[in-house]
Amino acid sequence: MRENRGAALCEAGNSVLVVVDIQSRLTAAMPAKVLARLQRNVTLLLQAAQRLRIPVFASEQNPQGLGPLEPDIVRLLPEGSKRYAKTAFSLAGDPEFPKDLKATGRRQVILTGMEAHICILQTALELEAAGYESFVVADAVCSRHRESYETALARIRQAGVTICDAESVLFEWLRDSRHEQFKPLQSLIR
């Protein structure tokens, strides 16, 4: 386990972005307002990851049963993004993902997607146990029920995982308003 939990800032050169299970049957079960927030913030982070050359990984939980990734998400995945069809709830339980993550040499994992109390929670806790710094983006994850979402974030926080929001991640990746991508990315949040 790492020391000074919660003190780390997201670093563009040390981060990967993970989009977990934003699939048609799951999105259909989400409250419209919650889904709109998730889509807006995941889109922001995917666009930032593309501009800042941050590796992106995406997963689908049992795609035969829950459908494919949403087309809007697929269109935003940077070229070369890895995708995983999984049966384990934790993406860390996929046989290929841990190897692919290790191959990046990056230690920070920015988690977005659904559902917070199942796949996000299990992935965050297993990545922490494996020595990675997990960041759960609270406004880019969701659950079908608010109670499940709130309980998941409380449990994740209690385990020492950093809870943040999409704009925080973006501005931590940029670090300075003189960054060449500051203006193009800032325009996405106005």
N, C-alpha and C positions, 0 to 999 in steps of 0.2 A: 504494500500500500504506500502511496505517496504521502509526503508530508505537506503541511500548509494547504490542506484541502480548501478549495474554493478561492484560493488566492491567485491562481493562474489566469492569465488572459489567453484568449484564443490567438494563435499565431498562424498566419497564412502559410508559412513555410513548414509548419509542423502539423497541420490539420488535414483531415479527410472529412468529407460530408457524406452522411449515410441517410438514405431515404428508405424508410421501412414500410412496406406493405400498403402503399396508397393505391388500393385496388378497387375495381368497380363495385363489388358487392359490399365492401366495407364502407366506401364513401356513401353508398345509397342508404346506409343505416345511421349516418351521422346527422345531427341537427344542422340545418342549413347555415346558420350563423357560425357555428363552430367549424364547419367544413370550409366556408369562405375564408375565415381567418387562417386556417391551416394552409389552404392553397395559396393565399397571398404571400405568406411568409416562407413557405417552401420554395415558391417561385423566386422570391427575392434572393434566397440563399443559393439556389441553383444558378441564377444569373451571375451572382457574385463569384461563385466557385469557378464558373466558366471563364470569366474575365481575369481572375487571379490565379488560374491554373491549379486549382485545388482538386485533387482526385475525388471522384464521386462514385459511391457504391449504392446500388439499389436492390431491394429484395421484394419478392412476392411470396406470401404465405399460401401454400397449397393452391397454386393458380387454377388447377382444375376445378376446385370448389369455390374459390373466392374471386375468380376472374383475373384478368391481366392488370398490370399497372395502368393507371389512368393515362389516356393518350396525351393529355397536356403535360404530364410529368415526363413521359417518354421523349417528347419533342424537346424538352429542356435539358435532357441528360447530355453532358459534354461527350464528344467523340471519344471513344476508348473507355467509357464508364463500364464497370463490371456490374452484371446483374446476376442475381441468385434466385432460383426457385427453391424454396425451402419447405421442410416439414417441421423442423425444430422451431419452437417459438422464438428462441434467441438466434439472431443471425450469427453469433459466435459459435453456435452449434452446427453451422454448415461446414462441411469438410473443406471447402475451398476458401471461404472468406478469411479465416485467420492467417492462412498463408499469403493471400493477396494483400491483406492489411500489413503484415510484417514486411512484405517486399517493398512497400512505399517508404519505409524508414521513418514514417511519421508516427507520433505518439498521442496526438489529440484526435478524438472521434466526436464529431458534432452529429447528434442524433435528431432526426425529424421523422414524422410519420405516425403510424397508428398500430395498435392501440397502446396508449400510454401504460396501462396496467398489465399488459401481457408482453407483447414483443419488445416494446421500448424498454420496459423495466428489466426484463430478463437479459436483453442485450447489454444494457448499461452496466448492470451488476457483474455480468461475466467478463466484460471488457475491463472493468476496474480490477477484478480479481486477477486478470492476466497482466496487469501493470500499465494499462492505458489510462489516459485522462479522458473521461467521458463528460460530455457537455450535453444535457438534454435541453432542447430549445422549447420552452414552455408554450410559446405561441405558435409553434410549428409541430406540435404533437396533439393528439386528442384521443378520446374514448367516447363510446356511445353514451355513457352516463357520466354526468359531472362528478358524482361521488367517486367513481372509479378513477377518473382523471386526478382529482384532488388527493385521493389516497395514494395513488402511484407517485405523484410528485413528492409527497411527504416522505414516503418510504425511500425513494431514490435519493432525496436530500439527506435523509438520516444515514444512508449508506456512504455518504461523502461525495456523491456525484454532484457536479456543478449544475445548477439550474440557471438558465439565462434566457434571453429573448433574441429574436432574429436581428433586430437593429444593433444590439450589443455585439453579437458575433460579427456583423458586417463592419462596424467601426473598430473593433479590435483587430480584425484582419487588415484593415486599412492603416490604422495607427496614427495617421497624420493627414491633415487636409491638403497637404502638398502631394499626396500620392497621386500618380497619374490616372488612377481609376476612381478617384474620389468623386469628381463631378458626375461622370456617367452613372455611377452607382447611387449617389445621393439622389439623383433625379428619379430613381425607382421608388423612393419612399415618400415623395411629396404628395 
